[in-house]
Structure formats: C-alpha cells, structure tokens
Amino acid sequence: MVFMSNYFDKNLIQGIYNSNEFKGWLLSRRWSGLSLVSNLEFNISIDYYKIIANRIFLTIIKIEGHEFSKTYFLPLIYYEKIENILEPTEKTRENIIKLTENTFSKKMAITIENEQKVITLNLLEAEFCLYFWKHMLFDSNISEKFPSMNLELTLYTKQFEDEINMKKVQNLIEAGLYTDRYEFSIQQLGKGNTTNILFLLSISNRRNPNQKPISYVLKSYKDYSVSLEPSTLFVLVKNKFPNAPKIYGTIKVQEKETIGIIENVPNIGNLGDIYWSEINTMINNVFKNVNDNYSLYSDKANISKLIKENCTETLKVSTEIGDYIKNLHAFLIIPEQAEYNSESVESSVYLKDYTEKLNAIISELLNYMTQQPESAFFNLPKISSILIDIKDIIERFRAEFEKSKITIQPVHQDLHMEQILYNKIDNQYNFYFIDFEGDPQLSLEEKKGKFPVEKDLASFLRALSYIKFNTLLKFIENKIIRKGRYEVPEEILYNLYFRRAARPLNKVLDIVLDVLNTWEIKLMGKILKNLNLSYILITYFYIERALHELNYEILFRPHKIIVPVLGLKEIVDKS
C-alpha cells in the first residue's frame, strides 16, 4: 500500500508550514503563545522531521519573527478521511467535530508518479488521537528504531519500591510487548486552555475484563526546551513525597523531554472549586434581594458567624493546606545535589535585585499604558498612580527588611489553586500538587533558580483575591446592574473604590464587599498560621504576581484589569 505521506519530504512540509493558511492556524493554537503577533511576518523552519507509522509527522519547528524566537514540539497526523485514523471508541459525533476543528486543511497540487494531482491536505494535532499514542508508546517495531531517529523512550522502574507503582510501570511495558491483549482509550483533560496538552490514557486487559483499567496522564510539552517537571517529579519520588503524581516515563526528542507519562492521582477537582463554590453559594443565598435590610452584617461578629456557617469546607481546607505546602517545600530539597539544595543569600543584594526587577516591570507597564489611546480604561490617572505608589512601597519594604540572610530553595513557582487537586474520603481531605513547570513568566534560566518559599504562598494568596473580586463582579452583574441601562460590572466596581460621587447608591454592595474582605482575611490567617514566614517577602512576590496578572489582562482581557489593579490598590491602602 502506498501512503500519500511518502510524497511529503521535509522541504515540502516546511513550505506548507510557511503558508499564510498554516501560520493563521498556528496563531489559533493556545500553546503557540502567538496570539499577540499582529501579522504573519514570521518564518517557520523545521529543526527535526521524521515520518512515523506512515501518517505521523514528528516535527520540531522554530518560529522566528521580529524580536522573538520560539521552538515547539509539533507532532501532526496526516489523513484523507478522519475515520481512517480513529479507533471505534473515538468515532463519536462530538469527538469527530472536535478533531475536525483542530485540523489544518489546505488544497494543494502534488506530483504522484509523474502525474500532478490536487489533494486536500489534512493535518491534525497528533496528541488528540490514540493512533499517535499507540504508535509512540506501544509499537515495538517503531520504538526499536527510536535510537536511529534520535528518540528515547524511558520507563522508570527502579525508583519505585511499592507494589502499586511498580505494577503501573510494568503494565506500560506489557502493553507495549503484547498490544493485542490490551484495549486503549484517551480523553482530553482540562478545558484546552493550557500551554501543554493533557490526556488521560486508560489501559484495560482484554483477558481480565473484571480488572479495573489503569489510567495515566499523558503530557505533551509543546515548548521545546529543557523541561523542569520530569526532574522535579523525580526528586519528589526519590524523597517519597506522597502528595504529587509519580512520573513513570518520558519520551525525548534530541535529548529533550517532549512527552511525560505521569500518575493519574485520584481527585474530585481542584482546590479552587471549593473556594469558588462556597463563597458564591453563600453570597447568592444570603443577599437574594438587594433592597432588603442587611444591616446586621455591619457587625463583624455576625459576618464571622455567616462565614463559619456557610464556608465550612473552605475553612477546613484553608486550615490544612499550609502544612501541605510546607511539606512540599521540605521534600523538594536534596542536600547533596546543588540544584536541589537550600542556601542562604545576602538579603540586601537579593532584595536590591528583586526591587530593580519589579521596578522594571512597572516601568514597562506604565510605558505601554501611556502609549495606548487615552480612552483606554487602564489609562486612567488613578490606575497609573497606584503603580507609582507600589514603587515607593517596594523601596520602603526593602529598607525595612531586618534579616541579613534570606533562605532560597527549589519551589513550585506557580502555585495557584488549579495546581492543587483534592480528594476526599470519610470527611478527610488529601491534596496533590501538579504542574511543576515553573513560573510561566520566567525564562528557562530563571525557572532553574531558587526562591524564598514565600513566592509560593504569595501566588496562592493571589488566588483568594481573584475569587473575591470575581465573586463581587458576578454579584454586581446579577443583582446591581439595572435593566435597560448600559452598565458594566467592572465600571461599577471601579466607582466603588475610586469615585466616591459615582458610587452605587445601593448599600448592599458595601456590605457584600465587607463580607468578602472578612472572608479573605480570615482564610489568609488560617493558611499562613504556624508557617513563620516573612510578611515583607510575601508582599514582594504578591506584588510581582499582581503585576504579571495586570500585564496579562491588559493584553488579553482589558475589561478584567480591575481585578489585579484592586489587588495592588489594597497593598497601597494597607501600607
């Protein structure tokens, strides 16, 4: 059988990649990070190119444009009819629609056996299909050729001492040796809004149908660079840390990890679900009619009672999560390895460098904001003044820091609530930390660095602020905005904080805000209790996180900049 892909050499594919149609498709990919590119004036070159299983174009592409360069792992599957690459379990209407939506299609002329033909080229992101995973992980005929293709499949076996994890690795090995004995299925994890693509792979033994399938998380590292996650997970396994997924294997292309095979930890959802659900349910149930009298909640004792009665699970997990984060930091250390030990640095030097870094971020933000049209919401003078005040606060905090040394070590770097999964059995919670890829705002060299543990706590506390203000925005949208008037929740929230004369007349909004502030302060106290951390360092990293959030919102969701702006304003007001 002659496959059409036999006629696609590297030069032809590179030409297709540089077509405007393909570039436009690439811009739409969440993982590409190219959504801010305003034109198609960039070049795509192929650094690695192999055809596997006649349909899989395994490529590493380099994108170079004006003042930017990015390299990505991009496996694609070629198909004439989509049914040809799907397993029976994948041939559902919903799945076919999703796969078609993720396909790049282009009419093109190609010479086949000295005859020119017009074909439709369909290229699908390979990770969405079992066809890709079965051939990459479980086709021994292909894996035997991996060394000659500069590929490396590694399954870890020696690091596991417990029977359960040994069995999970052995299951992968056996499925590769005796593929016909096993049945495979995949499903995408998350909402597709992540930089890297995640899938759940389930493997069932046909000969033992009563045995539960064993599931794994397959992670495709789209950014083709040295990934921190596999080595960090390996450290946590070595230290026998129970609250992070185990890593069972990797696939490397030219000595860099492109795929991770990770434990599927039991979970109900992420930690943010608990916080968001309980606070919104409480606000909606208590403040049903905005014209009612809620003056009893002007009393702090009544607010505390309200929170205690309605946010029981939130209070419980907030009491426990601090210790889990503390344990994570302890297990990230291997004293004998320089890259994973803790060390002390001069606080004056460290804070001077960090102050300069934060000031540079603020200056860039101010410069960008002033270059935009005057009508832009973020050009309001009161917002600019907050950033200027933040500069002063950072400098003052630096002068007030008394300790001569600061301890730095490996940390998670991006510890928001969606990075913590939870499970609950017999009223007992268990938490799992995921996504050890470092702070997405940092360069690779910066990600490899060490930080005070306060960086993780500041990141986690920023999530409380986001939940608080988004809850308030949702309440304004549902209860305060008047029908028939052009009003937006963000403007009403801005007026509540910045324009006394234009404040909403309805007093319930002040009361709801007071309840939410009390909720946030109470939870912060429970999370930080007994951790003995530096308030100044937490504030430093809290400010840094809010500045990055502000930059993100300005670029992607300008109507939402009010949330990080108010987070910074609260720092100014408290200081």
N, C-alpha and C positions, 0 to 999 in steps of 0.2 A: 504494500500500500504506500503510495506517495503522498506525503503530507505537504500541504501548502507552505508550512513554515520552513521547509527545506529551501525555499527560494528567497528567504529573508536573511540576507547577510547583515553584518554589523553596520556597514555603510548605509544600506537601505533603511534600516531601523533608525539610525541616527538622523537621517534625512527626514523621516516621519516625525521623530521627536522634535525636530526644529520647525515643523509646520505650525502655522498660526492656530490651526484647529487643535493640535495636541497641546500647545502652550496654553490655550484657553482652557482645555480640560484640566491641565495641571494646576492652573490657578484656582480651580474649584475644589481641589483636594485639601481637606483640613490640615493634613500633615505637612503640606508643602511650605506653609508659612509665607506664601507668596501673595496673599490677599491684598497686601498694601502696594504691590507693584502696579503702577498706573498704566504701563504699556507692555508690549510683547518684545521689547528690545533687550532680550537676553538670549544667550546661546546655551544649548544643551549638548554636552559631549558624553560619550559612553566610556567609562573607565573599566568596566567589566561586562562581558557579554557571553552568555552560554545558552544554548537551547537544550532543555531537559525534557524528556518524555515527549518529544516531538511538538509539544504545544506551549511549554513554559519558557518564556523569555526571561532569563535571570539576568538582570542588569543592575549596575551601579552607575548612576548618572550624576554629572556635575553641572550645575546651573550657575552661569556667570553673567552678571549684569553690571550696571553702573554702581560701583562701590559695594557690591555684595557677591558672595560666592557660597553656594550650598551644595552638599553632596548627599544623595539619597539612595537607599536600597529600594529598588523598584522591580519586583517580580510581576510579570504580566502573563496572562493566558490568552493565546490566540484561539478563536473559534469561528466556525462558519455558522453553525446553529448552536444556540446555547444549550439545548438539550444534550448535545454530544459530550459535554464536559461535566454533566451533573449526575450524581448518584440518585437512585429512586427517591430517597428521603428528601432530596433537595428540590425536587420538581413540584414545588408548590407555587401557586399563583403569586403569593406575596414575595417569595424568595426570588422568583424569576424577574419580577418587576424591580426588586432591589438591585439584582445583579445587572440588569439592563441599564438601570440608572447610573451604575458605576462603570459602565463600559465606554471606551472611546471608540467611535466608529468613523471610518473615512473611506470614501470611494477612491480607488486608485487603479492605475494601469500597471500590469506586471507581465514580464515575458516568461512564458512557460513553454518549454520545449520548442523554442523558436517561434512561438505564436503569442502575440500580445492579447491579453485578456483583461477585462475590467472586473475587479472583485471588490467586495466590501470587507475592509479590514476591521475586525472587532478585537479589541484588546481590553481585557478585564483585569482589575487588580486581583492578582492570583490568590491572595490570602483568603478571599471570600469563598473559595471552593475547596471541597475535600480533595479534588483532583490534585491540587498543589501539595497539600499536607501529606497525603498518602504517598506521593512520589518522593517528596523530600525526606520524610521521616521513616517510611516503612517499605521502600522499594530497594531491596538489597542489590539488585542489578545496577541501580543508579548510585547508591551510597558507596559501592566498591570503586566507582570511578571518581569519587569526590577528591582524593588527593591529586589526581591529574588535572582537576578543574580548580585547584586552589580553594577547595571547600573542606570543611571539617565538621563532622557531626560527633559531638561528645555527649555521652550519657554518664552521669556521675553515679557510681555505685559504692565506692569505698568510704564515702563520707557519712553514710547512714548506718547507724548501729541498731535502730529499731526496726522491727519486722514490717510494720505498715509501710514505711517509706521505701524500704528495700523492695517490697513487693510491687510498689508502684513503678519503680525504675525497671525491675525485671519484666513487668507487664509490657513496657515500651519495647524492650529488647525482643521479647517473644512475639509481639505483634509484628515486628519487622521480619522475623525469621519465618513465621507461619501466618502470613496475612490472610489466607483463606479461612482461618479459624476464627477470625475476629470481624466484628461489624463496627463501623465508624460513623460518627455524626458530629457536626460542628454547629455552633451558633455564635453570632457576634455578641460580645459583651459591651455594656455601656450604650450610650446614645450616639456613638460615632463622632463625638466632638473632642476626641483626644488626639494628641500628636501621634502616638503609636496605636496600631490597631490590635485589638484584643479579641481572642476567640476561645470558646470553651470546646475542647475536644473530648468526646466520650467514647470509650472503647469497651465493647461488650464481647464476651466469649460466647460464640455460637454453640459450643459444646456444653456450655453450662448456663442455660438461659435463666436460671433462678438466681444466678450471681449478679449482684448489682454492678452496673457499669463503673469503670474507673475513669474519672474526669481529670483533665489537665487544662491549665490556662496557657494558650499559645500567644506569645507576644512578638510582634514584628517591629523591630527597631528601625523606623524609617530613616531617621537621621544617621547617616553612615559615618560614625566616628567611634572613638573608644567609649563604650557604654559602662557606666559605673554600676548599674544594677546587678548584673551577674556576680561580680566580685563582692559586692556588699552583701547580697543574699548568701553567698558562700561563707562569708565571715560570720553571719548570724547563725548559719547551720553549724559551723565549726564550734561556735560558742554555745550551741544548743539553746538558742533563743526560741521560746515556744510561740511567739506572737507575730511571726512573719511567715509568709509562704516559703516553702523549700524550693530550691532550684534543682531540677532533675537533669537538665541538659541544655546545650546550646548548639546552634549552627553558626559557624563563622565563614565569612567570605573574605578571602585575602587577610586572614588573621584578625578580623574584627567581627564581634558578635552582631548578627542580624536577626536572629530568632532565639527566643528564650522559651524553654519548656518548664513551666512553673506549677507548683502545687495549687490545686483549686481548694481553697480553705472554706470550711462551712460558714455561711454567713446569711443573715436575713437582709442586710442592706448596709449602707454606710452611715456613719455616726451622725452626719448632718440631717438625715431623715428624722431622727428622734427630736433633735432641737427644733427643726422647722415645723414638724407636725404638731408638737405640743404647744408651742408658742402661738401658732396661728389658730389652732383649735380654741385655745383659751381666749384670745382676743375676739374671735368671731362669736363665741358663745356668750361672753360676758357683755360686750359692747354691741349688742344687737341693734338697738335703736339710739341713734346719736342724739336724739332730743331728750332722752331720759336724764335723770339726775344721777350722776356718778360721783358726787362729792365725797362719798365715804372713802373713795380711793385717793383722796388727798392726804389721807393718813398713811404713813409708811408702814405701820403695823398691819393695816388691812391689805396693803399691796403684798407684803411678805406672806401673809396668810393665803392670799389668792394664788400666788406663785407656788407655794407649798402644796396646795390642794390640786392644782392643775398641771404642774410640771414635775410630777414625781419621778418619772424615768429620766428626764433631763438632769434633775438634781442628783440622782443616783449615779449616772454615768460621769457627771462632772466631778463627783467626789472620788471616783476611781481612776479616771483617765490620766491624771497627773502622775500617779505611781507607775502606770504602764509606760508613759513617755520616759520617765526616769529610768526604768529598767531597759528600755530600748537603747538609751544613750550608754548605759553601762555595758551592754552586750555588743555595741558597735566597736569596742576597743579590744585590740590585741596588742599588748605592751611590747612584744618583741618585733612587731612589724611597724616600721617608721610611718607608713602611710595610714595606719590604723591605730596609732597610739595617741595619747593626750599629751599636751605640752603647755608650758607657761610662756607667755609673751609679755613684753613691756606694755602696760596699759596705755601709757602716754603715746607711744608710737602707734599702737593698734587703733586707738580712738582718733588720733590725728588723721590717719589714712582713711578711716571709715567716714569721718566728718567731711573730708575732701570729696570722697565718693558720693555722699548724699548731696552735698552742695552742687556737685557737677550735674547730678540728676535733676535737681531743682532748677538749675540754670537752663538746662536743655528744655525742660517743660515750659518755663517762662518764655524762652525764646520762641518755641514752637507756637505757643498760645498767642503771643503778640503778633505773629505773622499771619494769623488766620483772620477772616473777616470780623469786623467789630461787632457784628450781630451775633457771633457765636457765643453760646451760653457761657463757655469757660473763659471768655474774655472779660467777664465782669470784674471790676476792680476789687471787690471784696474777696474774690477767689484768689487773685494774684497776691493780695495782702496776706492771706493765710500762708502761702508758700514762703513769703519773705519772713513772716513770723517764725515759721518752722526752722528756717536757717538760724535765727537767733537762739531758739530753744536748743537746737543741736549743739551749738557752740557753748551755751551755758551748761548743759549736761556734761559736756566734755571737761569743763573746768571743775565741775563739782564731783567728778568721779574720784574716789579716795584711794582705792586699792592700787598698789604698784604693779600687780600682775593680773593677767586675765588667762583663764584656762580655756584652751581651744581643743577641739577633737572632731572626729567624723560625726556628722549629724544627718538627719533626714533631708533638711534644707527646704522642703516644700510640703510641710505637714499641715495641710488643711483637712477639713472633716471628711471630704470624699476619699481621702487617702487612708482612712481608718474604717475597716469593715467590722461589723459586730455580729455576734451570735448570742443567743440567749437560751439557756436550758435550766429549767427548775428555778426561774427567777434570778439566775446567776448570769452575768454578762461575761463574754470573752471578746477580746479585741485583737484585730490583726492589722499590722501596718503594711501598706503596699506602695508600689511605685517609688523605688529608690534610685531615681534617675537624676537627682539633684535639682537645684533651683533652675527652672527653665529660662530665667532672666540672665543667667550667668554663662560665661564662656566655659569651654571644657576645662581649661586650666584653673579657673575659679571654682568650678564644681569639685575639682580634686582637692581643693583646700579644706581647711578645718575652721570651725566656727565655735563660739560660745554656745552652749545648749539653749541659751535664751532665744536664739534665732528660731528654733522650732516652736517654742511656746508663743512667741510673738505672732508667728504665722497662724497658729491655732486660734489665738485670741482675735485676730482679724476676722476670722470666720464668724465669730459672735456678732461683730459689728455689722457685717454684711447681712446676716439673718435679721438683726434688729431693724435696720433701715429698710430692707426689702419687705419685711412684715408691715412696717408703717406705710410704705408706698402702696402695698396691696390694700390696706385698710382705707387709705385715702381714696383709692380708685373705686372701691366697693361702697363706701359709706359717705364720703365727704363731697366728692365731685357732684355738682348739680346737673341734672339732665337738661339738655337743650343749650348748655353753655360750653364753649370751647375751653376746657381746662385740662391740664395735665398734672398728674400726681407729683412729678418732680418739681414743678414750679411752686406748688402749694407747700411742699416740704422745704424748699428754698426760702420761701416767705416766712415760714415758721421760725427759721433760725436767723435770717438775715434782715428781714424787712418788718419791723415792728408795726408800722402803719398798715401794711398789707396782710398782716397775719389773718388766718381764717378766724371768723368770729366764733365758730363752734368750739366751746371749751373742752369738749370731749377729746379733742386731739392733743391738748396739753396733758390730759390725764393719761391717755394711752401712751404717750411718749414717756411720761414719768414711770409708768409700769414697765415699759421696755428697758428703760435705763436701769431701774432697780433689778430687773431680771439679769441684765448683762453684768452688773457689778457683783451680784450675788454669785453668779456662775464663775466669774473670774476668780473670786476669792476661794471657791471650792477647788478649782482646777490648780491654782498656784499654792494651795495650803501645803505646808511642810516641804516645799521644794527648795527653799533658801536660795532664791535667785535674785539677781540684780535688777531693780526697777529701771535703772538708767539703761542697762543693756537691752532689756525687753523693749523699752521705748525706742531706742535706736533702731532695732530691727522691725518694730511695729511701724515706725515712720517709713522705713525703706519699703516694706511691703505695701503700704498705702500709696506711696509714690509710684511704684510699679503698677499697681491697680489703676491709678489715675491715668497713667500713660496708656494702659490697655484700653480703658473706657473711652478716652479721647479718640483713639484710633479706630476702635471697632464699634463702640456703643456710646456715642457722645451724650445721649439722653440720660445715661446712667452715671455720669461722672459725679453726681451729687453724693453718691454713697461713699467713695473714698475721700471726697472733699470734706464731708461732715466728720469722717473719722479723723482727719487731720485737724479740723476745727476743734474737736473735743480735746485733742492733745494741747492745742493752744490755750483753750479755756481753762484746762486743769493746771496749766503751768503758769 
